Structures are given as C-alpha cells and as structure tokens.
Amino acid sequence: MQVLIGIGIFLFVVLLIEGSYFAYRTFHSSEKEEIRRRLNALPSMGYAEGAVDITRKRVLSEVPWFNRTLLKLRLPERTELLLEQAGTRHTLGFFILVTGLLAFIGFQIGLWITSNYLVSLVGILFLGILPPIHLLSKKRKRMEKFQRQLPEALDVVARALRAGHAFSGALKMVADEMDDPIGTEFDKTLNEINFGVGVPEALKNLARRIDSLDLKFFVICVVIQRETGGNLAEILESIARIIRERFKLHGRIRILATEGKFSAIVLAGLPFFVALVLSLVNPRYIGVLLKDPLGRMLAGFGLFLMIVGILSMRKMVAIKV
C-alpha cells in the first residue's frame, strides 16, 4: 500500500511539473515572440543559402522529449483529427497530461473517501473522461456552426464564379469574409492549393477534416465538374438552397418532437424521483433494495432496463433529416 502511495505521489509531482511548464509556455509566449525567435534562428539553421524546409512537421506536444515519445507511439490518426475538428489551440500532449493528472486526482479522492480500490477506479474513470468529453463537445458545436455557415459560403463561391473569379479566388473570398470555422478551414484548403496540392486532393482533405455530409456533396460536385465540365455556380446555388430547405424541415421536425422528448425526460426521471421521495418518507421501505442481496440484484436489473428504455426513447425521438 505504501509503495502504491509513493508511486502515486511521484506521478502526481511529475504531471504537476509538466502541466505547470506547459501552462507557462501557453499563456506567456506570444505569437510575435515566437515568430521573432524563428526568424532570428534562420541563418544559424542554414536557410540563408536557400535550402528552406517546407515539410510539415507533426507537433504533438510543446515538450520536446514528450513530443518524440508520442511520435514513436504512432497514435491513431483519428485522435489528431478530433483535436483538429474541435479547433483547439492545445496539443495532444497537453490533453494527455491533463487526462493523466485528472485520473490521478480521481484515484486519490477515491482513496481519501474510502480505501476501496473499486471506488478509486470509478474516480479515475469519472475525472479522466472529462477531457475527451470536452473535445467531443467542442467538435460537435464547431461542426454545427460550420453546417450553418455552409449555405452562405456556397453562395459566396457561386457569386464569385459568376463574376469571373477563379475557383481559388472564390475560396479566398470565403476565407477572408467569413469567420471560424468555415473561414479557417477554407483558408487551410487554399494554402494547400497554393503549395502545389491539386484542387481535388485539397478538397478531399477538407472533407476529411470536417464531419459534414453536405460538404462532401460540395466536394463531389466540384471534382466531377472539373472532370466533365458544367455550370458550377448553378450547382452550388442548388446545393445551398437544398441545405436551407433541409434546415427548415429539421426545425419543423424538432418542434413536433418536443412533446416526445419531454415525455421521455419525465419517464426517465420518474423512478428516481419516486425512490428519493420514498427514501425521505419511509427509509425502511426503500432500504430493502440496498441492504438485501435480492433487492440489490432487482435494483441493478431495473436500472439496466431503465438504461435500455432511455436509449430506446432517445433513438425514437432523434429524427435525422
């Protein structure tokens, strides 16, 4: 037991030092200082003779040794893609350190409350899962905002094409006139095209970064039009109009499904409310479910059935358009 506590204290100190160092680098290093440092380092790196390295470097952590370790681990591409879709400024190493620190705090809280390691495991899972949930929430909000911005962006591209601009010029107008996320993502695509990546490949990279079915339609239309020809501006206007009509239909369905969602919330919360009232009115009556082995088994089976029912009701009221 003392060995585990010593190891836990050691890990806590290491994570605390690394987290403090990263927080200091994040909040006290301005962009101007970073640019000035890199420009001053150019002559010493041999770039003065014209051998400029434009290869894209993967930076998974601001801490050099931790970045090398993460690069050797070959983490799934989906993990980095989640950070990119969430639009966060922090690196993967930062979230790994934060997850480890929160998991250790949950472990210590579980041991402080009770000496049961099962409770400590629950604390690890409860706190350690908070960073991934935060990233998934940011991704969902960012993708929803991108979806709302997409019709307007398609109209801008269509108007630019009708005015005689090139397709890359139309993308630049979207990148300059619209804010994040669609302006940022179109700017990335435009930079890839300027660096020599083909337009179809750059658009496919955009579709890979953004989880949007409508964007995939846009990419497919542009790729096909570049191969077969056609009026791209008219096609983009049609796609924008269809997306807006789908938004309207989705709003109507959401209004109609409000009653079903409210009923699902009431049905899901009613058993817990009744159990709380009975525990206050007659504790001995409800206490059988917690003290008797058969009562605990029935309570667990009932909780399992409730979870199945909640998931089923959620599936029924979640109508995709």
C-alpha positions as CSV (number, residue, x, y, z in Angstrom):
1,M,0.0,0.0,0.0
2,Q,2.8,2.4,0.9
3,V,4.6,1.6,-2.4
4,L,1.4,2.5,-4.4
5,I,1.1,5.7,-2.5
6,G,4.7,6.6,-3.2
7,I,4.3,5.8,-6.9
8,G,1.2,7.9,-7.0
9,I,2.9,10.9,-5.3
10,F,5.8,10.6,-7.8
11,L,3.4,10.6,-10.8
12,F,1.5,13.5,-9.3
13,V,4.6,15.6,-8.9
14,V,5.8,14.8,-12.5
15,L,2.4,15.6,-14.0
16,L,2.2,18.8,-12.0
17,I,5.6,20.0,-13.1
18,E,4.9,19.2,-16.8
19,G,1.5,20.7,-16.6
20,S,2.9,23.9,-15.0
21,Y,5.6,24.1,-17.6
22,F,3.2,23.8,-20.5
23,A,0.7,26.3,-18.9
24,Y,3.6,28.8,-18.6
25,R,4.6,28.2,-22.2
26,T,1.0,28.6,-23.4
27,F,0.0,31.7,-21.5
28,H,3.3,33.6,-21.5
29,S,4.7,33.0,-25.0
30,S,3.1,35.5,-27.5
31,E,2.9,34.8,-31.2
32,K,5.2,37.8,-32.0
33,E,8.0,36.5,-29.8
34,E,7.7,33.1,-31.4
35,I,7.9,34.5,-34.9
36,R,10.8,36.7,-33.9
37,R,12.7,33.7,-32.4
38,R,12.2,31.6,-35.5
39,L,13.3,34.4,-37.9
40,N,16.4,35.0,-35.8
41,A,17.2,31.3,-36.0
42,L,17.0,31.1,-39.8
43,P,20.7,32.0,-40.5
44,S,22.0,29.5,-38.0
45,M,19.9,26.8,-39.4
46,G,21.4,27.1,-42.8
47,Y,18.4,28.6,-44.5
48,A,20.3,31.7,-45.7
49,E,21.7,29.7,-48.7
50,G,18.1,29.0,-49.9
51,A,17.6,25.4,-48.6
52,V,14.3,26.2,-47.0
53,D,12.5,23.3,-45.4
54,I,8.7,23.5,-46.0
55,T,7.9,20.0,-44.8
56,R,5.0,19.9,-42.5
57,K,6.1,18.8,-39.0
58,R,3.8,16.9,-36.6
59,V,3.9,18.6,-33.2
60,L,2.0,16.6,-30.6
61,S,3.5,18.3,-27.6
62,E,5.4,21.5,-26.8
63,V,7.7,19.5,-24.5
64,P,10.5,18.1,-26.8
65,W,11.0,14.7,-25.2
66,F,7.3,14.1,-24.8
67,N,6.7,15.0,-28.4
68,R,9.3,12.5,-29.5
69,T,7.7,9.8,-27.4
70,L,4.3,10.5,-28.8
71,L,5.6,10.4,-32.4
72,K,7.2,7.0,-31.7
73,L,3.9,5.6,-30.3
74,R,2.1,6.2,-33.7
75,L,-1.2,7.1,-32.2
76,P,-4.3,6.7,-34.3
77,E,-5.0,9.4,-36.9
78,R,-8.5,9.8,-35.5
79,T,-7.1,11.2,-32.3
80,E,-5.3,14.1,-34.0
81,L,-8.3,14.5,-36.3
82,L,-10.5,15.1,-33.2
83,L,-8.2,17.9,-32.0
84,E,-8.3,19.5,-35.5
85,Q,-12.1,19.2,-35.7
86,A,-12.5,20.7,-32.2
87,G,-10.5,23.7,-33.2
88,T,-8.5,23.7,-30.0
89,R,-5.2,25.6,-29.6
90,H,-3.7,22.9,-27.3
91,T,-1.7,19.9,-28.5
92,L,-2.4,16.3,-28.0
93,G,0.3,16.1,-25.3
94,F,-1.4,18.7,-23.3
95,F,-4.7,16.7,-23.2
96,I,-2.8,13.5,-22.4
97,L,-1.1,15.2,-19.4
98,V,-4.4,16.8,-18.2
99,T,-6.1,13.4,-18.5
100,G,-3.4,11.7,-16.5
101,L,-3.5,14.4,-13.9
102,L,-7.3,14.3,-13.5
103,A,-7.2,10.5,-13.4
104,F,-4.6,10.6,-10.6
105,I,-6.7,13.2,-8.7
106,G,-9.7,10.9,-9.0
107,F,-7.7,8.0,-7.7
108,Q,-6.5,10.0,-4.7
109,I,-10.0,11.3,-4.0
110,G,-11.3,7.7,-4.1
111,L,-8.7,6.5,-1.6
112,W,-9.4,9.5,0.6
113,I,-13.1,8.8,0.7
114,T,-12.7,5.1,1.2
115,S,-9.9,2.5,1.0
116,N,-11.8,0.6,-1.7
117,Y,-9.9,0.4,-4.9
118,L,-13.1,-0.1,-6.9
119,V,-14.3,3.4,-5.8
120,S,-10.9,4.7,-6.8
121,L,-11.4,3.2,-10.3
122,V,-14.7,5.0,-10.5
123,G,-12.9,8.2,-9.6
124,I,-10.3,7.6,-12.3
125,L,-12.9,7.0,-15.0
126,F,-15.1,9.9,-13.9
127,L,-12.4,12.6,-13.9
128,G,-10.2,11.0,-16.7
129,I,-13.0,11.1,-19.2
130,L,-13.6,14.8,-18.8
131,P,-11.0,16.0,-21.4
132,P,-12.3,13.6,-24.2
133,I,-15.9,14.8,-23.4
134,H,-14.8,18.4,-23.6
135,L,-13.2,17.8,-27.0
136,L,-16.2,15.9,-28.3
137,S,-18.5,18.8,-27.2
138,K,-16.3,21.4,-28.9
139,K,-16.2,19.3,-32.0
140,R,-20.0,19.0,-32.1
141,K,-20.5,22.7,-31.6
142,R,-17.9,23.6,-34.2
143,M,-19.3,21.2,-36.8
144,E,-22.8,22.5,-36.2
145,K,-21.6,26.1,-36.8
146,F,-19.8,25.0,-39.9
147,Q,-23.0,23.4,-41.2
148,R,-24.9,26.7,-40.6
149,Q,-22.3,28.7,-42.4
150,L,-22.0,26.4,-45.4
151,P,-25.0,27.7,-47.4
152,E,-23.8,31.2,-47.2
153,A,-20.3,30.1,-48.2
154,L,-21.6,28.3,-51.2
155,D,-23.5,31.4,-52.3
156,V,-20.3,33.5,-52.0
157,V,-18.4,31.0,-54.1
158,A,-21.2,30.9,-56.7
159,R,-21.4,34.7,-56.9
160,A,-17.6,34.9,-57.2
161,L,-17.7,32.4,-60.1
162,R,-20.4,34.3,-61.9
163,A,-18.4,37.5,-61.5
164,G,-15.5,35.8,-63.4
165,H,-13.2,34.9,-60.5
166,A,-11.2,31.6,-60.5
167,F,-12.2,28.9,-58.1
168,S,-9.2,29.6,-55.8
169,G,-10.2,33.2,-55.8
170,A,-13.7,32.3,-54.7
171,L,-12.2,30.2,-51.8
172,K,-10.1,33.1,-50.8
173,M,-13.2,35.3,-50.6
174,V,-14.8,32.8,-48.2
175,A,-11.6,32.6,-46.1
176,D,-11.3,36.4,-45.8
177,E,-15.0,37.3,-45.3
178,M,-16.3,34.5,-43.0
179,D,-15.1,33.7,-39.5
180,D,-14.2,30.4,-37.9
181,P,-14.7,27.5,-38.6
182,I,-15.5,27.8,-42.3
183,G,-13.2,30.7,-42.9
184,T,-10.3,28.9,-41.2
185,E,-10.9,25.6,-43.0
186,F,-11.2,27.2,-46.4
187,D,-8.0,29.1,-45.7
188,K,-6.2,25.8,-45.0
189,T,-7.5,24.4,-48.3
190,L,-6.4,27.5,-50.1
191,N,-2.9,27.2,-48.6
192,E,-2.7,23.6,-49.7
193,I,-3.6,24.6,-53.2
194,N,-1.0,27.4,-53.2
195,F,1.7,25.0,-52.0
196,G,1.1,22.8,-55.0
197,V,-1.6,20.3,-53.9
198,G,-4.2,19.6,-56.6
199,V,-7.7,21.1,-56.1
200,P,-9.4,17.7,-55.9
201,E,-6.9,16.4,-53.3
202,A,-7.2,19.7,-51.2
203,L,-11.0,19.5,-51.2
204,K,-10.8,15.8,-50.2
205,N,-8.6,16.8,-47.3
206,L,-11.2,19.4,-46.3
207,A,-13.9,16.8,-46.4
208,R,-11.8,14.5,-44.3
209,R,-11.3,17.2,-41.6
210,I,-14.9,18.3,-41.5
211,D,-17.6,15.8,-40.5
212,S,-20.4,17.1,-42.8
213,L,-22.3,15.2,-45.4
214,D,-23.3,18.4,-47.2
215,L,-19.7,19.4,-47.5
216,K,-19.0,16.0,-49.1
217,F,-21.7,16.8,-51.7
218,F,-19.9,20.1,-52.4
219,V,-16.6,18.4,-52.9
220,I,-18.0,15.7,-55.1
221,C,-19.7,18.3,-57.3
222,V,-16.5,20.3,-57.7
223,V,-14.4,17.2,-58.5
224,I,-17.0,16.0,-61.1
225,Q,-17.4,19.4,-62.6
226,R,-13.6,19.8,-63.1
227,E,-13.5,16.5,-65.0
228,T,-16.7,16.7,-67.1
229,G,-17.5,20.5,-67.2
230,G,-20.7,22.3,-66.4
231,N,-22.1,25.4,-64.7
232,L,-20.5,25.1,-61.2
233,A,-22.1,28.3,-59.9
234,E,-25.6,27.0,-60.7
235,I,-24.8,23.7,-59.0
236,L,-23.5,25.4,-55.8
237,E,-26.6,27.6,-55.6
238,S,-28.8,24.5,-55.9
239,I,-26.9,22.8,-53.1
240,A,-27.2,25.9,-50.9
241,R,-30.9,26.0,-51.5
242,I,-31.4,22.3,-50.7
243,I,-29.4,22.7,-47.4
244,R,-31.5,25.7,-46.3
245,E,-34.7,23.7,-47.1
246,R,-33.4,20.8,-45.0
247,F,-32.7,23.2,-42.1
248,K,-36.3,24.4,-42.3
249,L,-37.6,20.8,-42.3
250,H,-35.3,19.9,-39.4
251,G,-36.7,22.8,-37.4
252,R,-40.3,21.7,-38.0
253,I,-39.5,18.1,-37.0
254,R,-37.7,19.3,-33.9
255,I,-40.8,21.3,-32.9
256,L,-43.0,18.3,-33.5
257,A,-40.7,16.0,-31.5
258,T,-40.5,18.3,-28.5
259,E,-43.5,16.6,-26.8
260,G,-41.9,13.2,-27.3
261,K,-38.6,14.4,-25.8
262,F,-40.4,15.9,-22.8
263,S,-42.3,12.7,-22.2
264,A,-39.0,10.7,-22.4
265,I,-37.4,13.0,-19.8
266,V,-40.4,12.6,-17.5
267,L,-40.5,8.8,-17.8
268,A,-36.7,8.6,-17.3
269,G,-36.7,10.8,-14.2
270,L,-39.9,9.5,-12.6
271,P,-38.4,6.3,-11.0
272,F,-35.5,8.3,-9.4
273,F,-37.9,10.9,-8.1
274,V,-40.2,8.2,-6.5
275,A,-37.1,6.5,-5.0
276,L,-36.0,9.8,-3.5
277,V,-39.4,10.6,-2.0
278,L,-39.7,7.1,-0.5
279,S,-36.3,7.3,1.0
280,L,-37.4,10.5,2.7
281,V,-40.9,9.3,3.7
282,N,-40.2,5.7,4.6
283,P,-36.4,4.8,4.6
284,R,-37.0,1.3,5.8
285,Y,-39.3,0.5,2.9
286,I,-36.9,1.6,0.2
287,G,-33.8,0.4,2.2
288,V,-34.6,-3.2,1.4
289,L,-33.4,-2.7,-2.2
290,L,-30.0,-1.6,-0.9
291,K,-29.5,-3.9,2.1
292,D,-31.0,-7.3,0.9
293,P,-28.9,-9.2,-1.7
294,L,-32.0,-10.0,-3.7
295,G,-33.1,-6.3,-3.5
296,R,-29.7,-5.1,-4.9
297,M,-30.0,-7.6,-7.7
298,L,-33.5,-6.4,-8.6
299,A,-32.4,-2.8,-8.3
300,G,-29.5,-3.4,-10.7
301,F,-31.7,-5.3,-13.1
302,G,-34.2,-2.5,-13.0
303,L,-31.5,0.1,-13.6
304,F,-30.3,-1.9,-16.6
305,L,-33.8,-2.0,-18.1
306,M,-34.2,1.8,-17.5
307,I,-30.9,2.5,-19.4
308,V,-32.2,0.3,-22.3
309,G,-35.5,2.2,-22.2
310,I,-33.8,5.6,-22.1
311,L,-31.6,4.7,-25.1
312,S,-34.6,3.4,-27.0
313,M,-36.6,6.5,-26.4
314,R,-33.7,8.7,-27.4
315,K,-33.4,6.7,-30.6
316,M,-37.1,7.2,-31.3
317,V,-37.2,10.9,-30.8
318,A,-33.8,11.6,-32.6
319,I,-35.0,12.0,-36.2
320,K,-32.3,12.6,-38.8
321,V,-33.1,14.7,-41.8
